[in-house]
Amino acid sequence: MLLTGSSPILPSARLGSTLTYIPPLTQDFVPHLYLFGGMDEKGPCNDHYFYNLDTQRWTEASGDSKPCARESHTAILWGRKVVIFGGTGAKNERLNDVATYDVGK
């Protein structure tokens, strides 16, 4: 898992996001929650964060390949990847795509 920064980070308040539980994938890996998308006061988001369940701190996830901004989508953990499907896009269009984010890196 690639994490950036060391200072406390808080995601913006939002609705329509997904929060996916990531269990320990190895002995050295602590459980996390993965937050993606949703809508805040600026509109649909495509940022993503990890919440460390041991330290109770947020960290912004790194990576350039993020799905387009969306809300009201679904997400599941499949192996070592979070699979994100559909939702509503920035122009209020219905999305019918699939994207993945590898949390095992």
MOPAC internal coordinates of N, CA, C and O (Angstrom, degrees):
PM7 1SCF
backbone

  N    0.0000 0     0.00 0     0.00 0    0    0    0
  C    1.4333 1     0.00 0     0.00 0    1    0    0
  C    1.5212 1   107.77 1     0.00 0    2    1    0
  O    1.2310 1   120.31 1   -48.32 1    3    2    1
  N    1.3102 1   117.01 1   131.68 1    3    2    1
  C    1.4478 1   122.07 1   179.88 1    5    3    2
  C    1.5202 1   109.09 1   -99.63 1    6    5    3
  O    1.2310 1   120.72 1   -57.46 1    7    6    5
  N    1.3162 1   116.22 1   122.54 1    7    6    5
  C    1.4488 1   120.87 1  -179.72 1    9    7    6
  C    1.5196 1   108.55 1  -123.48 1   10    9    7
  O    1.2310 1   120.56 1   -31.90 1   11   10    9
  N    1.3191 1   116.53 1   148.10 1   11   10    9
  C    1.4610 1   120.36 1   179.98 1   13   11   10
  C    1.5090 1   110.16 1  -120.68 1   14   13   11
  O    1.2310 1   120.66 1   -30.46 1   15   14   13
  N    1.3170 1   116.34 1   149.54 1   15   14   13
  C    1.4564 1   121.31 1   173.08 1   17   15   14
  C    1.5163 1   113.79 1    79.60 1   18   17   15
  O    1.2310 1   121.11 1   -21.30 1   19   18   17
  N    1.3291 1   115.48 1   158.70 1   19   18   17
  C    1.4531 1   119.85 1   178.28 1   21   19   18
  C    1.5249 1   112.18 1  -126.56 1   22   21   19
  O    1.2310 1   119.80 1   168.78 1   23   22   21
  N    1.3207 1   117.98 1   -11.22 1   23   22   21
  C    1.4587 1   120.02 1   179.20 1   25   23   22
  C    1.5227 1   109.76 1   -85.46 1   26   25   23
  O    1.2310 1   120.55 1   -24.45 1   27   26   25
  N    1.3481 1   116.56 1   155.55 1   27   26   25
  C    1.4638 1   119.25 1  -179.87 1   29   27   26
  C    1.5301 1   111.83 1   -59.40 1   30   29   27
  O    1.2310 1   121.31 1   -45.73 1   31   30   29
  N    1.3000 1   115.10 1   134.27 1   31   30   29
  C    1.4644 1   122.44 1   179.61 1   33   31   30
  C    1.5173 1   107.12 1  -125.29 1   34   33   31
  O    1.2310 1   120.56 1   -40.71 1   35   34   33
  N    1.3067 1   116.54 1   139.29 1   35   34   33
  C    1.4583 1   120.72 1   174.25 1   37   35   34
  C    1.5197 1   108.62 1  -124.20 1   38   37   35
  O    1.2310 1   119.94 1   -52.71 1   39   38   37
  N    1.3335 1   117.71 1   127.29 1   39   38   37
  C    1.4575 1   119.00 1   173.64 1   41   39   38
  C    1.5318 1   109.35 1   -64.32 1   42   41   39
  O    1.2310 1   121.06 1   -25.05 1   43   42   41
  N    1.3132 1   115.58 1   154.95 1   43   42   41
  C    1.4676 1   119.30 1   176.54 1   45   43   42
  C    1.5237 1   109.49 1   -64.98 1   46   45   43
  O    1.2310 1   120.76 1   -25.18 1   47   46   45
  N    1.3286 1   116.16 1   154.82 1   47   46   45
  C    1.4658 1   120.71 1   173.83 1   49   47   46
  C    1.5177 1   107.60 1   -64.25 1   50   49   47
  O    1.2310 1   120.19 1   -42.59 1   51   50   49
  N    1.3261 1   117.24 1   137.41 1   51   50   49
  C    1.4700 1   120.21 1  -175.34 1   53   51   50
  C    1.5088 1   111.46 1  -155.99 1   54   53   51
  O    1.2310 1   121.66 1   -13.01 1   55   54   53
  N    1.3133 1   114.42 1   166.99 1   55   54   53
  C    1.4627 1   121.64 1   173.55 1   57   55   54
  C    1.5204 1   107.99 1  -131.93 1   58   57   55
  O    1.2310 1   120.62 1   -18.96 1   59   58   57
  N    1.3152 1   116.41 1   161.04 1   59   58   57
  C    1.4599 1   121.14 1   177.62 1   61   59   58
  C    1.5169 1   114.66 1    73.06 1   62   61   59
  O    1.2310 1   120.03 1  -161.59 1   63   62   61
  N    1.3297 1   117.55 1    18.41 1   63   62   61
  C    1.4633 1   121.41 1   178.52 1   65   63   62
  C    1.5275 1   109.46 1   -92.42 1   66   65   63
  O    1.2310 1   120.80 1    -4.95 1   67   66   65
  N    1.3430 1   116.08 1   175.05 1   67   66   65
  C    1.4607 1   119.93 1   172.49 1   69   67   66
  C    1.5172 1   108.68 1  -119.07 1   70   69   67
  O    1.2310 1   121.11 1   -32.26 1   71   70   69
  N    1.3173 1   115.48 1   147.74 1   71   70   69
  C    1.4500 1   123.58 1   177.51 1   73   71   70
  C    1.5259 1   106.05 1  -129.65 1   74   73   71
  O    1.2310 1   120.54 1   -67.98 1   75   74   73
  N    1.3342 1   116.58 1   112.02 1   75   74   73
  C    1.4615 1   122.56 1  -173.39 1   77   75   74
  C    1.5224 1   109.95 1  -111.27 1   78   77   75
  O    1.2310 1   120.77 1   -49.96 1   79   78   77
  N    1.3211 1   116.13 1   130.04 1   79   78   77
  C    1.4681 1   121.17 1   178.28 1   81   79   78
  C    1.5240 1   109.28 1   -76.80 1   82   81   79
  O    1.2310 1   120.82 1   -50.47 1   83   82   81
  N    1.3517 1   116.04 1   129.53 1   83   82   81
  C    1.4588 1   122.29 1   176.79 1   85   83   82
  C    1.5280 1   106.40 1  -113.59 1   86   85   83
  O    1.2310 1   119.84 1   -71.51 1   87   86   85
  N    1.3464 1   117.92 1   108.49 1   87   86   85
  C    1.4688 1   119.57 1  -178.82 1   89   87   86
  C    1.5268 1   110.75 1   -74.38 1   90   89   87
  O    1.2310 1   119.87 1    -9.00 1   91   90   89
  N    1.3289 1   117.86 1   171.00 1   91   90   89
  C    1.4606 1   119.82 1   175.12 1   93   91   90
  C    1.5341 1   109.73 1   -59.92 1   94   93   91
  O    1.2310 1   120.48 1   -59.27 1   95   94   93
  N    1.3338 1   116.68 1   120.73 1   95   94   93
  C    1.4698 1   121.32 1  -178.81 1   97   95   94
  C    1.5231 1   111.44 1   -92.46 1   98   97   95
  O    1.2310 1   120.38 1   158.64 1   99   98   97
  N    1.3160 1   116.89 1   -21.36 1   99   98   97
  C    1.4644 1   123.64 1   175.04 1  101   99   98
  C    1.5192 1   107.12 1  -142.11 1  102  101   99
  O    1.2310 1   120.29 1    -4.23 1  103  102  101
  N    1.3301 1   117.06 1   175.77 1  103  102  101
  C    1.4671 1   120.37 1   179.63 1  105  103  102
  C    1.5241 1   112.09 1   -64.15 1  106  105  103
  O    1.2310 1   119.93 1   149.09 1  107  106  105
  N    1.3216 1   117.75 1   -30.91 1  107  106  105
  C    1.4629 1   121.78 1  -177.47 1  109  107  106
  C    1.5231 1   113.40 1   -89.83 1  110  109  107
  O    1.2310 1   120.09 1   178.47 1  111  110  109
  N    1.2970 1   117.43 1    -1.53 1  111  110  109
  C    1.4647 1   122.65 1  -174.18 1  113  111  110
  C    1.5243 1   109.27 1   -97.70 1  114  113  111
  O    1.2310 1   120.07 1   -54.74 1  115  114  113
  N    1.3199 1   117.47 1   125.26 1  115  114  113
  C    1.4661 1   120.64 1   177.87 1  117  115  114
  C    1.5269 1   109.28 1   -93.25 1  118  117  115
  O    1.2310 1   119.73 1   -26.19 1  119  118  117
  N    1.3261 1   118.12 1   153.81 1  119  118  117
  C    1.4618 1   119.60 1   179.85 1  121  119  118
  C    1.5290 1   111.48 1   -65.71 1  122  121  119
  O    1.2310 1   121.46 1   -35.59 1  123  122  121
  N    1.3263 1   114.80 1   144.41 1  123  122  121
  C    1.4603 1   122.62 1  -179.39 1  125  123  122
  C    1.5256 1   109.77 1  -135.08 1  126  125  123
  O    1.2310 1   121.34 1   -15.10 1  127  126  125
  N    1.3085 1   115.03 1   164.90 1  127  126  125
  C    1.4570 1   122.53 1   166.16 1  129  127  126
  C    1.5211 1   106.25 1  -112.43 1  130  129  127
  O    1.2310 1   120.19 1   -40.63 1  131  130  129
  N    1.3245 1   117.24 1   139.37 1  131  130  129
  C    1.4610 1   122.78 1  -179.99 1  133  131  130
  C    1.5257 1   107.92 1  -111.82 1  134  133  131
  O    1.2310 1   120.52 1   -62.27 1  135  134  133
  N    1.3338 1   116.60 1   117.73 1  135  134  133
  C    1.4677 1   123.04 1   179.89 1  137  135  134
  C    1.5159 1   108.86 1  -102.35 1  138  137  135
  O    1.2310 1   120.76 1   -51.08 1  139  138  137
  N    1.3395 1   116.14 1   128.92 1  139  138  137
  C    1.4601 1   119.48 1   176.02 1  141  139  138
  C    1.5291 1   110.60 1  -134.88 1  142  141  139
  O    1.2310 1   121.59 1   -40.29 1  143  142  141
  N    1.3338 1   114.56 1   139.71 1  143  142  141
  C    1.4565 1   122.66 1   168.75 1  145  143  142
  C    1.5059 1   115.29 1    62.85 1  146  145  143
  O    1.2310 1   121.99 1    28.23 1  147  146  145
  N    1.3302 1   113.79 1  -151.77 1  147  146  145
  C    1.4500 1   121.73 1  -175.08 1  149  147  146
  C    1.5185 1   110.26 1   101.40 1  150  149  147
  O    1.2310 1   120.77 1     9.59 1  151  150  149
  N    1.3078 1   116.14 1  -170.41 1  151  150  149
  C    1.4598 1   121.32 1   179.45 1  153  151  150
  C    1.5180 1   109.14 1  -128.96 1  154  153  151
  O    1.2310 1   120.97 1   -50.89 1  155  154  153
  N    1.3473 1   115.74 1   129.11 1  155  154  153
  C    1.4532 1   120.18 1   173.25 1  157  155  154
  C    1.5222 1   108.75 1  -112.75 1  158  157  155
  O    1.2310 1   119.61 1    14.00 1  159  158  157
  N    1.3311 1   118.36 1  -166.00 1  159  158  157
  C    1.4729 1   120.81 1  -175.77 1  161  159  158
  C    1.5264 1   112.43 1   -64.91 1  162  161  159
  O    1.2310 1   119.80 1   163.37 1  163  162  161
  N    1.3300 1   117.98 1   -16.63 1  163  162  161
  C    1.4688 1   121.54 1   179.42 1  165  163  162
  C    1.5204 1   112.57 1   -92.38 1  166  165  163
  O    1.2310 1   119.78 1   165.89 1  167  166  165
  N    1.3277 1   118.03 1   -14.11 1  167  166  165
  C    1.4594 1   122.18 1  -178.28 1  169  167  166
  C    1.5219 1   110.71 1   124.31 1  170  169  167
  O    1.2310 1   120.13 1    14.32 1  171  170  169
  N    1.3539 1   117.36 1  -165.68 1  171  170  169
  C    1.4707 1   121.00 1  -179.27 1  173  171  170
  C    1.5302 1   111.64 1   -60.16 1  174  173  171
  O    1.2310 1   121.02 1   -34.55 1  175  174  173
  N    1.3294 1   115.65 1   145.45 1  175  174  173
  C    1.4683 1   122.79 1  -176.77 1  177  175  174
  C    1.5303 1   110.44 1  -114.62 1  178  177  175
  O    1.2310 1   120.84 1   -26.86 1  179  178  177
  N    1.3207 1   115.99 1   153.14 1  179  178  177
  C    1.4666 1   119.36 1   168.11 1  181  179  178
  C    1.5250 1   110.68 1  -129.73 1  182  181  179
  O    1.2310 1   120.76 1  -157.62 1  183  182  181
  N    1.3283 1   116.16 1    22.38 1  183  182  181
  C    1.4516 1   118.70 1   175.61 1  185  183  182
  C    1.5262 1   109.23 1   -81.55 1  186  185  183
  O    1.2310 1   121.18 1   -18.90 1  187  186  185
  N    1.3264 1   115.35 1   161.10 1  187  186  185
  C    1.4592 1   118.89 1  -179.61 1  189  187  186
  C    1.5189 1   109.87 1  -144.53 1  190  189  187
  O    1.2310 1   121.53 1   -34.43 1  191  190  189
  N    1.3344 1   114.67 1   145.57 1  191  190  189
  C    1.4567 1   122.69 1  -173.35 1  193  191  190
  C    1.5236 1   110.36 1  -138.06 1  194  193  191
  O    1.2310 1   121.58 1   -22.81 1  195  194  193
  N    1.3327 1   114.58 1   157.19 1  195  194  193
  C    1.4571 1   121.66 1   170.68 1  197  195  194
  C    1.5184 1   108.48 1  -113.67 1  198  197  195
  O    1.2310 1   120.74 1   -39.61 1  199  198  197
  N    1.3111 1   116.19 1   140.39 1  199  198  197
  C    1.4621 1   122.13 1   172.82 1  201  199  198
  C    1.5194 1   107.13 1  -113.58 1  202  201  199
  O    1.2310 1   120.47 1   -63.72 1  203  202  201
  N    1.3247 1   116.70 1   116.28 1  203  202  201
  C    1.4514 1   122.50 1  -179.40 1  205  203  202
  C    1.5274 1   108.20 1   -79.65 1  206  205  203
  O    1.2310 1   120.55 1   -62.30 1  207  206  205
  N    1.3249 1   116.55 1   117.70 1  207  206  205
  C    1.4638 1   120.23 1  -176.71 1  209  207  206
  C    1.5280 1   112.69 1   -71.94 1  210  209  207
  O    1.2310 1   119.79 1   159.73 1  211  210  209
  N    1.3311 1   118.00 1   -20.27 1  211  210  209
  C    1.4662 1   120.39 1   176.98 1  213  211  210
  C    1.5277 1   111.63 1   -80.69 1  214  213  211
  O    1.2310 1   120.15 1   131.43 1  215  214  213
  N    1.3292 1   117.32 1   -48.57 1  215  214  213
  C    1.4723 1   120.73 1  -177.07 1  217  215  214
  C    1.5220 1   112.54 1   -89.55 1  218  217  215
  O    1.2310 1   120.24 1   165.51 1  219  218  217
  N    1.3383 1   117.15 1   -14.49 1  219  218  217
  C    1.4649 1   123.93 1  -177.70 1  221  219  218
  C    1.5215 1   111.49 1    57.36 1  222  221  219
  O    1.2310 1   121.30 1  -134.02 1  223  222  221
  N    1.3436 1   115.12 1    45.98 1  223  222  221
  C    1.4693 1   121.73 1   178.61 1  225  223  222
  C    1.5198 1   110.20 1  -128.97 1  226  225  223
  O    1.2310 1   121.49 1   -34.67 1  227  226  225
  N    1.3221 1   114.75 1   145.33 1  227  226  225
  C    1.4653 1   122.31 1   174.95 1  229  227  226
  C    1.5276 1   109.79 1   -87.90 1  230  229  227
  O    1.2310 1   120.58 1   -34.26 1  231  230  229
  N    1.3161 1   116.50 1   145.74 1  231  230  229
  C    1.4557 1   123.22 1   172.72 1  233  231  230
  C    1.5175 1   107.59 1  -140.28 1  234  233  231
  O    1.2310 1   120.58 1   -45.50 1  235  234  233
  N    1.3299 1   116.49 1   134.50 1  235  234  233
  C    1.4651 1   119.07 1   178.36 1  237  235  234
  C    1.5187 1   108.68 1   -72.62 1  238  237  235
  O    1.2310 1   120.51 1   -46.90 1  239  238  237
  N    1.3189 1   116.62 1   133.10 1  239  238  237
  C    1.4626 1   121.65 1   178.98 1  241  239  238
  C    1.5222 1   109.35 1   -76.66 1  242  241  239
  O    1.2310 1   120.99 1   -30.97 1  243  242  241
  N    1.3199 1   115.71 1   149.03 1  243  242  241
  C    1.4592 1   119.86 1   178.80 1  245  243  242
  C    1.5276 1   109.70 1   -99.47 1  246  245  243
  O    1.2310 1   121.44 1    -9.63 1  247  246  245
  N    1.3034 1   114.85 1   170.37 1  247  246  245
  C    1.4597 1   120.42 1   178.90 1  249  247  246
  C    1.5042 1   110.78 1   125.60 1  250  249  247
  O    1.2310 1   121.13 1   -39.99 1  251  250  249
  N    1.3061 1   115.44 1   140.01 1  251  250  249
  C    1.4603 1   120.82 1  -177.71 1  253  251  250
  C    1.5238 1   113.32 1   -90.88 1  254  253  251
  O    1.2310 1   120.21 1   157.23 1  255  254  253
  N    1.3118 1   117.20 1   -22.77 1  255  254  253
  C    1.4624 1   119.35 1  -174.45 1  257  255  254
  C    1.5235 1   110.71 1   -93.91 1  258  257  255
  O    1.2310 1   121.32 1   -95.00 1  259  258  257
  N    1.3240 1   115.08 1    85.00 1  259  258  257
  C    1.4554 1   121.12 1   177.11 1  261  259  258
  C    1.5269 1   108.43 1  -110.09 1  262  261  259
  O    1.2310 1   120.27 1   -32.87 1  263  262  261
  N    1.3198 1   117.09 1   147.13 1  263  262  261
  C    1.4719 1   119.18 1   174.21 1  265  263  262
  C    1.5233 1   110.65 1   -62.22 1  266  265  263
  O    1.2310 1   120.63 1   -15.97 1  267  266  265
  N    1.3066 1   116.40 1   164.03 1  267  266  265
  C    1.4643 1   119.64 1   176.69 1  269  267  266
  C    1.5293 1   109.24 1   -63.58 1  270  269  267
  O    1.2310 1   120.98 1   -20.65 1  271  270  269
  N    1.3287 1   115.74 1   159.35 1  271  270  269
  C    1.4594 1   121.36 1   179.72 1  273  271  270
  C    1.5251 1   109.82 1   -57.11 1  274  273  271
  O    1.2310 1   121.42 1   -40.91 1  275  274  273
  N    1.3443 1   114.90 1   139.09 1  275  274  273
  C    1.4688 1   119.15 1  -177.74 1  277  275  274
  C    1.5132 1   110.94 1  -162.06 1  278  277  275
  O    1.2310 1   121.84 1   -18.56 1  279  278  277
  N    1.3031 1   114.08 1   161.44 1  279  278  277
  C    1.4605 1   122.34 1   173.03 1  281  279  278
  C    1.5159 1   107.82 1  -136.20 1  282  281  279
  O    1.2310 1   120.60 1   -13.34 1  283  282  281
  N    1.3201 1   116.45 1   166.66 1  283  282  281
  C    1.4654 1   123.17 1   176.59 1  285  283  282
  C    1.5225 1   112.77 1    56.25 1  286  285  283
  O    1.2310 1   120.32 1  -144.23 1  287  286  285
  N    1.3114 1   117.00 1    35.77 1  287  286  285
  C    1.4592 1   123.33 1   177.11 1  289  287  286
  C    1.5334 1   108.74 1   -95.55 1  290  289  287
  O    1.2310 1   120.35 1     0.96 1  291  290  289
  N    1.3130 1   116.93 1  -179.04 1  291  290  289
  C    1.4560 1   121.59 1   174.14 1  293  291  290
  C    1.5224 1   108.51 1  -120.97 1  294  293  291
  O    1.2310 1   120.68 1   -23.74 1  295  294  293
  N    1.3184 1   116.30 1   156.26 1  295  294  293
  C    1.4595 1   121.40 1   177.51 1  297  295  294
  C    1.5230 1   109.31 1  -150.18 1  298  297  295
  O    1.2310 1   121.21 1   -38.76 1  299  298  297
  N    1.3365 1   115.29 1   141.24 1  299  298  297
  C    1.4654 1   121.77 1   175.77 1  301  299  298
  C    1.5240 1   108.18 1  -138.44 1  302  301  299
  O    1.2310 1   120.91 1   -19.25 1  303  302  301
  N    1.3272 1   115.87 1   160.75 1  303  302  301
  C    1.4522 1   120.83 1   172.18 1  305  303  302
  C    1.5216 1   107.68 1   -94.50 1  306  305  303
  O    1.2310 1   120.79 1   -53.60 1  307  306  305
  N    1.3266 1   116.09 1   126.40 1  307  306  305
  C    1.4663 1   122.14 1   177.58 1  309  307  306
  C    1.5245 1   106.65 1  -125.51 1  310  309  307
  O    1.2310 1   120.67 1   -77.07 1  311  310  309
  N    1.3240 1   116.32 1   102.93 1  311  310  309
  C    1.4592 1   119.66 1  -175.48 1  313  311  310
  C    1.5176 1   109.65 1    67.25 1  314  313  311
  O    1.2310 1   120.76 1    64.82 1  315  314  313
  N    1.3344 1   116.15 1  -115.18 1  315  314  313
  C    1.4672 1   121.69 1   179.98 1  317  315  314
  C    1.5250 1   111.73 1  -109.35 1  318  317  315
  O    1.2310 1   120.50 1  -164.26 1  319  318  317
  N    1.3213 1   116.65 1    15.74 1  319  318  317
  C    1.4616 1   120.07 1  -177.92 1  321  319  318
  C    1.5234 1   111.06 1  -125.80 1  322  321  319
  O    1.2310 1   121.68 1   -38.96 1  323  322  321
  N    1.3320 1   114.38 1   141.04 1  323  322  321
  C    1.4620 1   120.03 1   169.84 1  325  323  322
  C    1.5219 1   105.74 1   -88.26 1  326  325  323
  O    1.2310 1   120.89 1   -52.61 1  327  326  325
  N    1.3219 1   115.89 1   127.39 1  327  326  325
  C    1.4559 1   122.07 1   179.00 1  329  327  326
  C    1.5265 1   107.69 1  -104.84 1  330  329  327
  O    1.2310 1   120.97 1   -56.19 1  331  330  329
  N    1.3270 1   115.75 1   123.81 1  331  330  329
  C    1.4668 1   122.64 1  -177.12 1  333  331  330
  C    1.5197 1   107.66 1  -112.24 1  334  333  331
  O    1.2310 1   120.78 1   -49.34 1  335  334  333
  N    1.3334 1   116.12 1   130.66 1  335  334  333
  C    1.4614 1   120.30 1  -177.99 1  337  335  334
  C    1.5231 1   111.64 1  -129.26 1  338  337  335
  O    1.2310 1   121.48 1   -43.33 1  339  338  337
  N    1.3366 1   114.77 1   136.67 1  339  338  337
  C    1.4526 1   122.63 1   168.00 1  341  339  338
  C    1.5085 1   115.73 1    59.72 1  342  341  339
  O    1.2310 1   121.67 1    30.00 1  343  342  341
  N    1.3263 1   114.42 1  -150.00 1  343  342  341
  C    1.4549 1   122.07 1  -178.83 1  345  343  342
  C    1.5157 1   111.41 1   111.17 1  346  345  343
  O    1.2310 1   121.15 1    13.06 1  347  346  345
  N    1.3142 1   115.40 1  -166.94 1  347  346  345
  C    1.4576 1   122.92 1   177.94 1  349  347  346
  C    1.5172 1   108.21 1  -116.71 1  350  349  347
  O    1.2310 1   120.29 1   -51.02 1  351  350  349
  N    1.3337 1   117.05 1   128.98 1  351  350  349
  C    1.4601 1   122.59 1  -175.78 1  353  351  350
  C    1.5163 1   113.49 1   -85.81 1  354  353  351
  O    1.2310 1   121.36 1     3.64 1  355  354  353
  N    1.3264 1   114.99 1  -176.36 1  355  354  353
  C    1.4676 1   122.71 1  -175.35 1  357  355  354
  C    1.5273 1   112.95 1   -64.25 1  358  357  355
  O    1.2310 1   119.74 1   154.82 1  359  358  357
  N    1.3223 1   118.11 1   -25.18 1  359  358  357
  C    1.4697 1   121.45 1   179.42 1  361  359  358
  C    1.5257 1   111.10 1  -102.26 1  362  361  359
  O    1.2310 1   121.12 1  -156.21 1  363  362  361
  N    1.3362 1   115.47 1    23.79 1  363  362  361
  C    1.4622 1   123.27 1   179.93 1  365  363  362
  C    1.5267 1   112.66 1    64.12 1  366  365  363
  O    1.2310 1   120.47 1  -159.20 1  367  366  365
  N    1.3552 1   116.71 1    20.80 1  367  366  365
  C    1.4626 1   120.51 1   178.36 1  369  367  366
  C    1.5249 1   110.40 1   -86.94 1  370  369  367
  O    1.2310 1   120.77 1   -31.41 1  371  370  369
  N    1.3188 1   116.14 1   148.59 1  371  370  369
  C    1.4586 1   121.04 1   176.24 1  373  371  370
  C    1.5205 1   108.52 1   -79.68 1  374  373  371
  O    1.2310 1   121.05 1   -50.28 1  375  374  373
  N    1.3248 1   115.60 1   129.72 1  375  374  373
  C    1.4581 1   121.14 1  -179.02 1  377  375  374
  C    1.5262 1   109.83 1   -99.33 1  378  377  375
  O    1.2310 1   120.66 1   -36.30 1  379  378  377
  N    1.3226 1   116.35 1   143.70 1  379  378  377
  C    1.4570 1   121.99 1  -178.95 1  381  379  378
  C    1.5215 1   108.68 1  -132.94 1  382  381  379
  O    1.2310 1   120.56 1  -134.11 1  383  382  381
  N    1.3407 1   116.53 1    45.89 1  383  382  381
  C    1.4534 1   120.54 1  -176.80 1  385  383  382
  C    1.5212 1   110.60 1  -119.24 1  386  385  383
  O    1.2310 1   121.21 1   -11.72 1  387  386  385
  N    1.3285 1   115.28 1   168.28 1  387  386  385
  C    1.4612 1   122.47 1   178.54 1  389  387  386
  C    1.5148 1   107.77 1  -126.83 1  390  389  387
  O    1.2310 1   120.30 1   -45.61 1  391  390  389
  N    1.3250 1   117.03 1   134.39 1  391  390  389
  C    1.4594 1   122.39 1   175.63 1  393  391  390
  C    1.5211 1   107.81 1  -133.62 1  394  393  391
  O    1.2310 1   120.59 1   -24.48 1  395  394  393
  N    1.3344 1   116.48 1   155.52 1  395  394  393
  C    1.4680 1   120.51 1   178.19 1  397  395  394
  C    1.5273 1   110.03 1  -129.07 1  398  397  395
  O    1.2310 1   121.46 1   -26.34 1  399  398  397
  N    1.3341 1   114.81 1   153.66 1  399  398  397
  C    1.4628 1   122.09 1   174.01 1  401  399  398
  C    1.5167 1   107.18 1  -133.81 1  402  401  399
  O    1.2310 1   120.39 1   -58.23 1  403  402  401
  N    1.3257 1   116.86 1   121.77 1  403  402  401
  C    1.4600 1   122.38 1  -177.85 1  405  403  402
  C    1.5281 1   109.86 1   -80.65 1  406  405  403
  O    1.2310 1   120.43 1   -67.95 1  407  406  405
  N    1.3154 1   116.78 1   112.05 1  407  406  405
  C    1.4592 1   121.37 1  -179.17 1  409  407  406
  C    1.5187 1   112.01 1   -92.62 1  410  409  407
  O    1.2310 1   120.17 1   178.07 1  411  410  409
  N    1.3061 1   117.29 1    -1.93 1  411  410  409
  C    1.4569 1   121.32 1  -177.39 1  413  411  410
  C    1.5013 1   114.90 1   -91.74 1  414  413  411
  O    1.2310 1   119.87 1  -176.21 1  415  414  413
  N    1.3342 1   117.86 1     3.79 1  415  414  413
  C    1.4712 1   120.84 1  -178.23 1  417  415  414
  C    1.5035 1   111.24 1   -77.20 1  418  417  415
  O    1.2310 1   120.10 1   180.00 1  419  418  417

